[in-house]
Amino acid sequence: MLKKTTVMVDEEDLALIKAAALREGRPESEIFREAFHIAALRTKRWDEEWDIPRLDFGRTWTHEEIKEAVADEIIRRNT
């Protein structure tokens, strides 16, 4: 069920939404609903603990090593 609400927005942001709606051939309201949904999801909190596995590579990796490993994998997957 949808509920009507009024939101004040920056004029430049509104112009970008209007242009995107025209370009994509969909209503502005659909774009606003999508953005509102994303904002709502960002505020969600879960009561239960997440079961996220911890990876142990036998040593601590530096930020640069992680960045390089990710970049290498992106290249590998796109070739």
Biopython code that builds the backbone (N, CA, C, O; Angstrom):
import numpy as np
from Bio.PDB.StructureBuilder import StructureBuilder

atoms = [
    (1, "MET", "N", (0.843, -1.181, 0.000)),
    (1, "MET", "CA", (0.000, 0.000, 0.000)),
    (1, "MET", "C", (0.889, 1.246, 0.000)),
    (1, "MET", "O", (1.817, 1.355, 0.801)),
    (2, "LEU", "N", (0.605, 2.152, -0.878)),
    (2, "LEU", "CA", (1.383, 3.381, -0.966)),
    (2, "LEU", "C", (0.718, 4.479, -0.152)),
    (2, "LEU", "O", (-0.509, 4.550, -0.074)),
    (3, "LYS", "N", (1.536, 5.336, 0.455)),
    (3, "LYS", "CA", (1.038, 6.454, 1.229)),
    (3, "LYS", "C", (1.673, 7.727, 0.681)),
    (3, "LYS", "O", (2.872, 7.766, 0.406)),
    (4, "LYS", "N", (0.866, 8.755, 0.527)),
    (4, "LYS", "CA", (1.344, 10.026, -0.013)),
    (4, "LYS", "C", (2.058, 10.826, 1.081)),
    (4, "LYS", "O", (1.614, 10.870, 2.228)),
    (5, "THR", "N", (3.178, 11.459, 0.698)),
    (5, "THR", "CA", (3.912, 12.324, 1.619)),
    (5, "THR", "C", (4.513, 13.479, 0.824)),
    (5, "THR", "O", (4.627, 13.404, -0.400)),
    (6, "THR", "N", (4.889, 14.523, 1.508)),
    (6, "THR", "CA", (5.507, 15.685, 0.861)),
    (6, "THR", "C", (6.941, 15.803, 1.357)),
    (6, "THR", "O", (7.210, 15.702, 2.554)),
    (7, "VAL", "N", (7.857, 16.017, 0.419)),
    (7, "VAL", "CA", (9.269, 16.115, 0.761)),
    (7, "VAL", "C", (9.845, 17.346, 0.068)),
    (7, "VAL", "O", (9.577, 17.588, -1.108)),
    (8, "MET", "N", (10.630, 18.113, 0.799)),
    (8, "MET", "CA", (11.319, 19.256, 0.215)),
    (8, "MET", "C", (12.647, 18.755, -0.354)),
    (8, "MET", "O", (13.392, 18.052, 0.328)),
    (9, "VAL", "N", (12.940, 19.118, -1.601)),
    (9, "VAL", "CA", (14.177, 18.669, -2.236)),
    (9, "VAL", "C", (14.912, 19.849, -2.857)),
    (9, "VAL", "O", (14.322, 20.885, -3.163)),
    (10, "ASP", "N", (16.194, 19.667, -3.029)),
    (10, "ASP", "CA", (17.024, 20.672, -3.677)),
    (10, "ASP", "C", (16.612, 20.785, -5.150)),
    (10, "ASP", "O", (16.360, 19.773, -5.804)),
    (11, "GLU", "N", (16.546, 22.007, -5.664)),
    (11, "GLU", "CA", (16.109, 22.229, -7.045)),
    (11, "GLU", "C", (16.992, 21.500, -8.060)),
    (11, "GLU", "O", (16.490, 20.953, -9.042)),
    (12, "GLU", "N", (18.303, 21.494, -7.822)),
    (12, "GLU", "CA", (19.216, 20.827, -8.752)),
    (12, "GLU", "C", (18.982, 19.315, -8.746)),
    (12, "GLU", "O", (19.014, 18.674, -9.797)),
    (13, "ASP", "N", (18.748, 18.752, -7.565)),
    (13, "ASP", "CA", (18.452, 17.319, -7.482)),
    (13, "ASP", "C", (17.158, 16.994, -8.216)),
    (13, "ASP", "O", (17.078, 15.996, -8.932)),
    (14, "LEU", "N", (16.152, 17.832, -8.038)),
    (14, "LEU", "CA", (14.872, 17.616, -8.710)),
    (14, "LEU", "C", (15.032, 17.672, -10.225)),
    (14, "LEU", "O", (14.426, 16.884, -10.951)),
    (15, "ALA", "N", (15.851, 18.608, -10.694)),
    (15, "ALA", "CA", (16.091, 18.705, -12.138)),
    (15, "ALA", "C", (16.756, 17.434, -12.669)),
    (15, "ALA", "O", (16.437, 16.978, -13.767)),
    (16, "LEU", "N", (17.668, 16.870, -11.902)),
    (16, "LEU", "CA", (18.324, 15.627, -12.311)),
    (16, "LEU", "C", (17.322, 14.471, -12.358)),
    (16, "LEU", "O", (17.372, 13.643, -13.268)),
    (17, "ILE", "N", (16.421, 14.413, -11.389)),
    (17, "ILE", "CA", (15.394, 13.366, -11.364)),
    (17, "ILE", "C", (14.464, 13.515, -12.565)),
    (17, "ILE", "O", (14.134, 12.528, -13.223)),
    (18, "LYS", "N", (14.042, 14.746, -12.852)),
    (18, "LYS", "CA", (13.153, 14.996, -13.990)),
    (18, "LYS", "C", (13.825, 14.569, -15.296)),
    (18, "LYS", "O", (13.190, 13.954, -16.152)),
    (19, "ALA", "N", (15.109, 14.897, -15.445)),
    (19, "ALA", "CA", (15.844, 14.530, -16.657)),
    (19, "ALA", "C", (15.977, 13.016, -16.770)),
    (19, "ALA", "O", (15.814, 12.455, -17.853)),
    (20, "ALA", "N", (16.273, 12.357, -15.659)),
    (20, "ALA", "CA", (16.417, 10.897, -15.672)),
    (20, "ALA", "C", (15.090, 10.234, -16.016)),
    (20, "ALA", "O", (15.060, 9.276, -16.790)),
    (21, "ALA", "N", (14.009, 10.725, -15.459)),
    (21, "ALA", "CA", (12.684, 10.147, -15.734)),
    (21, "ALA", "C", (12.354, 10.271, -17.216)),
    (21, "ALA", "O", (11.853, 9.325, -17.824)),
    (22, "LEU", "N", (12.627, 11.407, -17.784)),
    (22, "LEU", "CA", (12.374, 11.631, -19.204)),
    (22, "LEU", "C", (13.251, 10.713, -20.061)),
    (22, "LEU", "O", (12.779, 10.082, -21.007)),
    (23, "ARG", "N", (14.524, 10.655, -19.708)),
    (23, "ARG", "CA", (15.479, 9.834, -20.458)),
    (23, "ARG", "C", (15.128, 8.345, -20.379)),
    (23, "ARG", "O", (15.243, 7.622, -21.368)),
    (24, "GLU", "N", (14.696, 7.892, -19.188)),
    (24, "GLU", "CA", (14.404, 6.473, -18.974)),
    (24, "GLU", "C", (12.959, 6.097, -19.293)),
    (24, "GLU", "O", (12.600, 4.919, -19.302)),
    (25, "GLY", "N", (12.142, 7.109, -19.554)),
    (25, "GLY", "CA", (10.750, 6.856, -19.893)),
    (25, "GLY", "C", (9.938, 6.280, -18.748)),
    (25, "GLY", "O", (9.088, 5.415, -18.957)),
    (26, "ARG", "N", (10.194, 6.752, -17.555)),
    (26, "ARG", "CA", (9.416, 6.294, -16.399)),
    (26, "ARG", "C", (9.024, 7.479, -15.536)),
    (26, "ARG", "O", (9.641, 8.540, -15.632)),
    (27, "PRO", "N", (8.016, 7.324, -14.700)),
    (27, "PRO", "CA", (7.555, 8.456, -13.888)),
    (27, "PRO", "C", (8.579, 8.877, -12.838)),
    (27, "PRO", "O", (9.316, 8.050, -12.303)),
    (28, "GLU", "N", (8.611, 10.170, -12.556)),
    (28, "GLU", "CA", (9.477, 10.690, -11.495)),
    (28, "GLU", "C", (9.160, 10.002, -10.171)),
    (28, "GLU", "O", (10.061, 9.693, -9.392)),
    (29, "SER", "N", (7.879, 9.767, -9.925)),
    (29, "SER", "CA", (7.457, 9.161, -8.662)),
    (29, "SER", "C", (8.097, 7.795, -8.453)),
    (29, "SER", "O", (8.398, 7.415, -7.322)),
    (30, "GLU", "N", (8.303, 7.060, -9.533)),
    (30, "GLU", "CA", (8.935, 5.746, -9.426)),
    (30, "GLU", "C", (10.379, 5.879, -8.954)),
    (30, "GLU", "O", (10.845, 5.091, -8.132)),
    (31, "ILE", "N", (11.077, 6.872, -9.474)),
    (31, "ILE", "CA", (12.458, 7.114, -9.071)),
    (31, "ILE", "C", (12.507, 7.532, -7.605)),
    (31, "ILE", "O", (13.375, 7.081, -6.858)),
    (32, "PHE", "N", (11.581, 8.389, -7.194)),
    (32, "PHE", "CA", (11.535, 8.808, -5.793)),
    (32, "PHE", "C", (11.215, 7.634, -4.870)),
    (32, "PHE", "O", (11.807, 7.512, -3.798)),
    (33, "ARG", "N", (10.279, 6.766, -5.278)),
    (33, "ARG", "CA", (9.957, 5.589, -4.452)),
    (33, "ARG", "C", (11.173, 4.689, -4.303)),
    (33, "ARG", "O", (11.440, 4.167, -3.221)),
    (34, "GLU", "N", (11.909, 4.510, -5.395)),
    (34, "GLU", "CA", (13.116, 3.681, -5.366)),
    (34, "GLU", "C", (14.151, 4.277, -4.406)),
    (34, "GLU", "O", (14.741, 3.562, -3.596)),
    (35, "ALA", "N", (14.363, 5.582, -4.505)),
    (35, "ALA", "CA", (15.327, 6.259, -3.627)),
    (35, "ALA", "C", (14.884, 6.194, -2.165)),
    (35, "ALA", "O", (15.707, 5.994, -1.272)),
    (36, "PHE", "N", (13.587, 6.361, -1.927)),
    (36, "PHE", "CA", (13.057, 6.313, -0.566)),
    (36, "PHE", "C", (13.239, 4.914, 0.012)),
    (36, "PHE", "O", (13.558, 4.760, 1.191)),
    (37, "HIS", "N", (13.037, 3.892, -0.822)),
    (37, "HIS", "CA", (13.203, 2.510, -0.375)),
    (37, "HIS", "C", (14.659, 2.247, 0.015)),
    (37, "HIS", "O", (14.923, 1.608, 1.034)),
    (38, "ILE", "N", (15.592, 2.733, -0.786)),
    (38, "ILE", "CA", (17.019, 2.561, -0.482)),
    (38, "ILE", "C", (17.361, 3.264, 0.831)),
    (38, "ILE", "O", (18.091, 2.718, 1.658)),
    (39, "ALA", "N", (16.833, 4.475, 1.023)),
    (39, "ALA", "CA", (17.075, 5.200, 2.276)),
    (39, "ALA", "C", (16.491, 4.438, 3.465)),
    (39, "ALA", "O", (17.108, 4.379, 4.529)),
    (40, "ALA", "N", (15.314, 3.861, 3.288)),
    (40, "ALA", "CA", (14.681, 3.096, 4.367)),
    (40, "ALA", "C", (15.514, 1.861, 4.712)),
    (40, "ALA", "O", (15.680, 1.538, 5.888)),
    (41, "LEU", "N", (16.035, 1.173, 3.703)),
    (41, "LEU", "CA", (16.857, -0.009, 3.960)),
    (41, "LEU", "C", (18.132, 0.336, 4.715)),
    (41, "LEU", "O", (18.606, -0.460, 5.526)),
    (42, "ARG", "N", (18.689, 1.511, 4.458)),
    (42, "ARG", "CA", (19.911, 1.941, 5.145)),
    (42, "ARG", "C", (19.679, 2.112, 6.645)),
    (42, "ARG", "O", (20.625, 2.025, 7.428)),
    (43, "THR", "N", (18.441, 2.352, 7.052)),
    (43, "THR", "CA", (18.157, 2.574, 8.469)),
    (43, "THR", "C", (17.800, 1.286, 9.204)),
    (43, "THR", "O", (17.694, 1.281, 10.430)),
    (44, "LYS", "N", (17.614, 0.187, 8.456)),
    (44, "LYS", "CA", (17.173, -1.069, 9.048)),
    (44, "LYS", "C", (18.247, -1.663, 9.953)),
    (44, "LYS", "O", (19.436, -1.611, 9.639)),
    (45, "ARG", "N", (17.817, -2.224, 11.075)),
    (45, "ARG", "CA", (18.712, -2.901, 12.015)),
    (45, "ARG", "C", (18.162, -4.295, 12.281)),
    (45, "ARG", "O", (16.948, -4.488, 12.334)),
    (46, "TRP", "N", (19.056, -5.266, 12.450)),
    (46, "TRP", "CA", (18.650, -6.639, 12.714)),
    (46, "TRP", "C", (18.972, -6.988, 14.156)),
    (46, "TRP", "O", (20.010, -6.593, 14.687)),
    (47, "ASP", "N", (18.060, -7.744, 14.792)),
    (47, "ASP", "CA", (18.253, -8.147, 16.176)),
    (47, "ASP", "C", (19.219, -9.320, 16.308)),
    (47, "ASP", "O", (19.968, -9.411, 17.281)),
    (48, "GLU", "N", (19.196, -10.214, 15.328)),
    (48, "GLU", "CA", (20.019, -11.415, 15.424)),
    (48, "GLU", "C", (21.431, -11.153, 14.898)),
    (48, "GLU", "O", (21.655, -10.247, 14.095)),
    (49, "GLU", "N", (22.366, -11.962, 15.366)),
    (49, "GLU", "CA", (23.750, -11.880, 14.903)),
    (49, "GLU", "C", (23.854, -12.464, 13.500)),
    (49, "GLU", "O", (23.153, -13.423, 13.176)),
    (50, "TRP", "N", (24.701, -11.911, 12.683)),
    (50, "TRP", "CA", (24.926, -12.443, 11.355)),
    (50, "TRP", "C", (26.002, -13.519, 11.424)),
    (50, "TRP", "O", (26.968, -13.388, 12.176)),
    (51, "ASP", "N", (25.840, -14.560, 10.657)),
    (51, "ASP", "CA", (26.818, -15.635, 10.617)),
    (51, "ASP", "C", (27.761, -15.393, 9.444)),
    (51, "ASP", "O", (27.647, -16.031, 8.398)),
    (52, "ILE", "N", (28.692, -14.463, 9.635)),
    (52, "ILE", "CA", (29.645, -14.104, 8.587)),
    (52, "ILE", "C", (30.944, -14.845, 8.876)),
    (52, "ILE", "O", (31.541, -14.658, 9.936)),
    (53, "PRO", "N", (31.386, -15.684, 7.942)),
    (53, "PRO", "CA", (32.619, -16.447, 8.214)),
    (53, "PRO", "C", (33.837, -15.538, 8.296)),
    (53, "PRO", "O", (33.936, -14.537, 7.587)),
    (54, "ARG", "N", (34.741, -15.901, 9.160)),
    (54, "ARG", "CA", (35.988, -15.167, 9.300)),
    (54, "ARG", "C", (37.056, -15.943, 8.534)),
    (54, "ARG", "O", (37.248, -17.136, 8.767)),
    (55, "LEU", "N", (37.738, -15.277, 7.639)),
    (55, "LEU", "CA", (38.774, -15.917, 6.838)),
    (55, "LEU", "C", (40.127, -15.725, 7.511)),
    (55, "LEU", "O", (40.482, -14.617, 7.916)),
    (56, "ASP", "N", (40.869, -16.806, 7.624)),
    (56, "ASP", "CA", (42.188, -16.756, 8.243)),
    (56, "ASP", "C", (43.218, -17.187, 7.206)),
    (56, "ASP", "O", (43.250, -18.349, 6.801)),
    (57, "PHE", "N", (44.048, -16.261, 6.782)),
    (57, "PHE", "CA", (45.066, -16.542, 5.780)),
    (57, "PHE", "C", (46.436, -16.773, 6.424)),
    (57, "PHE", "O", (47.460, -16.800, 5.741)),
    (58, "GLY", "N", (46.436, -16.938, 7.737)),
    (58, "GLY", "CA", (47.682, -17.231, 8.438)),
    (58, "GLY", "C", (48.524, -16.014, 8.764)),
    (58, "GLY", "O", (49.551, -16.122, 9.433)),
    (59, "ARG", "N", (48.094, -14.867, 8.295)),
    (59, "ARG", "CA", (48.814, -13.623, 8.595)),
    (59, "ARG", "C", (47.902, -12.442, 8.337)),
    (59, "ARG", "O", (46.841, -12.596, 7.732)),
    (60, "THR", "N", (48.294, -11.289, 8.781)),
    (60, "THR", "CA", (47.545, -10.065, 8.539)),
    (60, "THR", "C", (47.926, -9.504, 7.176)),
    (60, "THR", "O", (49.107, -9.407, 6.843)),
    (61, "TRP", "N", (46.922, -9.139, 6.393)),
    (61, "TRP", "CA", (47.154, -8.542, 5.084)),
    (61, "TRP", "C", (47.124, -7.031, 5.203)),
    (61, "TRP", "O", (46.340, -6.482, 5.976)),
    (62, "THR", "N", (47.970, -6.358, 4.445)),
    (62, "THR", "CA", (47.965, -4.896, 4.436)),
    (62, "THR", "C", (46.842, -4.406, 3.529)),
    (62, "THR", "O", (46.326, -5.147, 2.692)),
    (63, "HIS", "N", (46.483, -3.167, 3.711)),
    (63, "HIS", "CA", (45.455, -2.546, 2.866)),
    (63, "HIS", "C", (45.862, -2.633, 1.398)),
    (63, "HIS", "O", (45.036, -2.929, 0.535)),
    (64, "GLU", "N", (47.129, -2.375, 1.123)),
    (64, "GLU", "CA", (47.621, -2.395, -0.265)),
    (64, "GLU", "C", (47.532, -3.804, -0.859)),
    (64, "GLU", "O", (47.187, -3.951, -2.031)),
    (65, "GLU", "N", (47.835, -4.833, -0.080)),
    (65, "GLU", "CA", (47.756, -6.212, -0.574)),
    (65, "GLU", "C", (46.312, -6.594, -0.910)),
    (65, "GLU", "O", (46.057, -7.258, -1.915)),
    (66, "ILE", "N", (45.385, -6.177, -0.075)),
    (66, "ILE", "CA", (43.969, -6.465, -0.325)),
    (66, "ILE", "C", (43.509, -5.760, -1.594)),
    (66, "ILE", "O", (42.839, -6.352, -2.440)),
    (67, "LYS", "N", (43.879, -4.481, -1.713)),
    (67, "LYS", "CA", (43.514, -3.706, -2.894)),
    (67, "LYS", "C", (44.065, -4.357, -4.164)),
    (67, "LYS", "O", (43.367, -4.445, -5.174)),
    (68, "GLU", "N", (45.298, -4.804, -4.109)),
    (68, "GLU", "CA", (45.930, -5.432, -5.265)),
    (68, "GLU", "C", (45.257, -6.766, -5.603)),
    (68, "GLU", "O", (45.049, -7.070, -6.778)),
    (69, "ALA", "N", (44.918, -7.559, -4.591)),
    (69, "ALA", "CA", (44.258, -8.849, -4.825)),
    (69, "ALA", "C", (42.884, -8.652, -5.472)),
    (69, "ALA", "O", (42.508, -9.394, -6.379)),
    (70, "VAL", "N", (42.146, -7.659, -5.005)),
    (70, "VAL", "CA", (40.826, -7.368, -5.575)),
    (70, "VAL", "C", (40.974, -6.901, -7.025)),
    (70, "VAL", "O", (40.243, -7.357, -7.904)),
    (71, "ALA", "N", (41.915, -5.999, -7.269)),
    (71, "ALA", "CA", (42.140, -5.502, -8.633)),
    (71, "ALA", "C", (42.537, -6.643, -9.568)),
    (71, "ALA", "O", (42.055, -6.714, -10.698)),
    (72, "ASP", "N", (43.419, -7.542, -9.100)),
    (72, "ASP", "CA", (43.835, -8.690, -9.916)),
    (72, "ASP", "C", (42.639, -9.578, -10.255)),
    (72, "ASP", "O", (42.524, -10.055, -11.384)),
    (73, "GLU", "N", (41.753, -9.802, -9.294)),
    (73, "GLU", "CA", (40.591, -10.656, -9.519)),
    (73, "GLU", "C", (39.613, -10.006, -10.494)),
    (73, "GLU", "O", (39.025, -10.692, -11.330)),
    (74, "ILE", "N", (39.438, -8.700, -10.395)),
    (74, "ILE", "CA", (38.559, -7.991, -11.338)),
    (74, "ILE", "C", (39.102, -8.152, -12.760)),
    (74, "ILE", "O", (38.346, -8.429, -13.691)),
    (75, "ILE", "N", (40.406, -7.980, -12.921)),
    (75, "ILE", "CA", (41.017, -8.139, -14.244)),
    (75, "ILE", "C", (40.844, -9.578, -14.732)),
    (75, "ILE", "O", (40.494, -9.799, -15.892)),
    (76, "ARG", "N", (41.088, -10.566, -13.850)),
    (76, "ARG", "CA", (40.964, -11.976, -14.226)),
    (76, "ARG", "C", (39.553, -12.305, -14.694)),
    (76, "ARG", "O", (39.374, -13.024, -15.677)),
    (77, "ARG", "N", (38.553, -11.784, -13.995)),
    (77, "ARG", "CA", (37.156, -12.088, -14.345)),
    (77, "ARG", "C", (36.702, -11.384, -15.619)),
    (77, "ARG", "O", (35.748, -11.825, -16.260)),
    (78, "ASN", "N", (37.365, -10.306, -15.990)),
    (78, "ASN", "CA", (36.934, -9.553, -17.168)),
    (78, "ASN", "C", (37.790, -9.825, -18.391)),
    (78, "ASN", "O", (37.683, -9.106, -19.385)),
    (79, "THR", "N", (38.635, -10.841, -18.344)),
    (79, "THR", "CA", (39.434, -11.170, -19.527)),
    (79, "THR", "C", (39.082, -12.534, -20.060)),
    (79, "THR", "O", (39.657, -12.975, -21.055)),
]
sb = StructureBuilder()
sb.init_structure("model")
sb.init_model(0)
sb.init_chain("A")
sb.init_seg("    ")
for serial, (resi, resn, name, xyz) in enumerate(atoms, 1):
    if name == "N":
        sb.init_residue(resn, " ", resi, " ")
    sb.init_atom(name, np.array(xyz, "f"), 0.0, 1.0, " ", f" {name:<3s}", serial, name[0])
structure = sb.get_structure()
